[in-house]
Amino acid sequence: MIRHLELKAYGKINLGLDVVRRREDGYHEVRMIMQTVRVYDAIELNRTEEEGIRLSTNLYYLPDNENNLGYRAAKLLMDEFGIRDGVEIKMKKFIPVAAGMAGGSSDAAAILFGVNKMFGLGLSKQELMERGVRLGADVPYCIMRGTALSEGIGEILTPLPPMPQCRVLIAKPAVSVSTKHVYESLNLPSLGAEAHPDIDAMRAAIEKKDLSGVVSQLGNVLETVTIPENPVIQTLKDKMMEMGADGSLMSGSGPTVFGLFTNQTAAQAAYEELRYGSSQDLAKQVYLTSFYNRKGHADGEQF
Ligand code: ATP
């Protein structure tokens, strides 16, 4: 019997994010190129004899009840399978919160994976993804991970070949952004063609393993809303470019900014500048990381 599991819930960035249209029901249809990065929340699961779910996190402002997506993930499977034992979830957050990196969705994905394994439920990855979408549109992707095209409201996924590696600098400024507000403020009819990234061209570049092609296609239509409201995002993008990034973009609805660097020395210097240097006030959390790829990992790989 499995009594203890340690899981890594990786965050994501969007190499491309386009909004195609607003549906009658208010949801937005998107086309996004998703990429997992090696910044993760550390999640510990312990099986307990006492019934129920107990969750704790290292951040005082995060919910430890049903409002936490990780809690809801455990509950979904435990209710469905009538599990009588309990589970204790310890969550250590490193992925910036409410930042466009799908932290909550990734926690939910890892916990679905972990509860399935711990209690021997026998669900396939596909079956976990079908349940995950009830928790949030990005959850199925966080189960799949790697490089993928995401369409519909985020639930239609096409796995893509792994991205060529480079250094990925991630910086989260000290501003808060509401995803709901950003989507509601997006004025699609007023935008020119240049505001929309060419997702098909980016997909073609990824399939050709052409990193500079990907860099030339980086684009996020939500920048048209988030950047004018939070100029620090543009400042961060400019700083990364000035320090030798091949390209730089806002992830999701923001405010996290990432820079892609083929020059490792430049990436390290830019990291140090944002973390400890004269630009340290621009960002609250800074990580120098790399892409996480599915390549070489068998289906059902340990999270
Ligand atoms: P996305 O990239 O999908 O837009 P995000 O980065 O904007 O995600 P999250 O960090 O996933 O957003 O969480 C946003 C809100 O959800 C937070 O304000 C928080 O209160 C709530 N939340 C619930 N569960 C979690 C969790 N496990 N981790 C982080 N936030 C959570």
Residues whose N, C-alpha, C, O or C-beta is under 5 A from the ligand:
A	BS01	ATP	N67 N68 L69 G70 P96 V97 A98 A99 G100 M101 A102 G103 G104 S105 D107 D138 T179 G252
